[in-house]
Amino acid sequence: MGTTAVRPTTIKIDQSIKDRVKRLAEARQRPASGLMVEAICEYVEREEKREAFRQHGIRAWDEYQATGLHVTLEEADVWLAKLEKGQDVEPPACHV
């Protein structure tokens, strides 16, 4: 298994944020750089998920525009109410 090269990079941050990271790092007895790497990784992961969700919504809208297939709010509510009661039911069929 290969190793991923870790390379230093430079970012410009406000002094007040830098001070806050330093205080937090000291309180946690960790290097400030480790906290920043963790924060960036969490941010990137969250934003990738948000973008995937957004893209899924765009594709769903495009498909609806092309086909007109949908379920009504009432149909969805009935289905969700059954699921909430613990019933294992199929979703309503899409229609135009």
Summary of the structure (lengths in Angstrom):
residues: 96
radius of gyration: 23.4
end to end distance: 51.2
largest distance: 60.4
contacts: 160
relative contact order: 0.06
helix: 65%
strand: 2%
